[in-house]
């Protein structure tokens, strides 16, 4: 939730024109929605862009108990008196910063009510509890992400909310890019990363059938880090890929068969 303006530029390998698009959206005060499976680089992209633009970043990981007050702020008791404390969204608006709501569909419904006036031409944040109406300065940008792959109908983003954001689809990087990302993140040589990415291609082809989701770049990076640290391939793939992806013995066996076919 915090930021450090002196931070180094995080490593991010662009996969298309997403950086230019982000910059244009930022320059014109337009909100941006990043759609894509978990672990494909959305958060890393936002961290990279915030650093590249030299902007403070407030990241909020949304969950099903996250309410509007968690974003806006609340009165807290301090030494016998109550004091208003800004939440991360309010701080971002005041400072003209970037606010990133990760997995926004998880949040409670009252959050969308707060987001609507911020994401249309009004660009205002209403703080009901203090009666304050904050106008977002030009530098403020709202970025949200969500995973359209989840089957849960209740967790879909409503059209009235979606239609307030520019949207950008993210997916796992192309094989060559994914190899270079994993090499960079893990230190494992490319010749050893290539079979991992081939394996990922086979696993992702299964997603939607036996698997809810394909394997993320994040998990592949974990597997590569374990191997770079000297762990054997079977053990590394078991803890970084097979077990995280499924609890079903049949599906786990299918994954182990795929691993045996690739290695
Ligand atoms: P998400 O927010 O989509 O769930 P993250 O941004 O946390 O996923 O990404 C997970 C990992 O994927 C990152 O830690 C990073 O190692 C890797 N990654 C994926 N795509 C890229 C990319 N294009 N450049 C750099 N790292 C990437």
Boltz pocket constraint, residues with backbone or C-beta under 6 A from the ligand:
constraints:
  - pocket:
      binder: B
      contacts: [[A, 11], [A, 12], [A, 13], [A, 14], [A, 15], [A, 36], [A, 37], [A, 38], [A, 39], [A, 40], [A, 41], [A, 42], [A, 43], [A, 44], [A, 45], [A, 173], [A, 181], [A, 185], [A, 217], [A, 218], [A, 221]]
      max_distance: 6.0
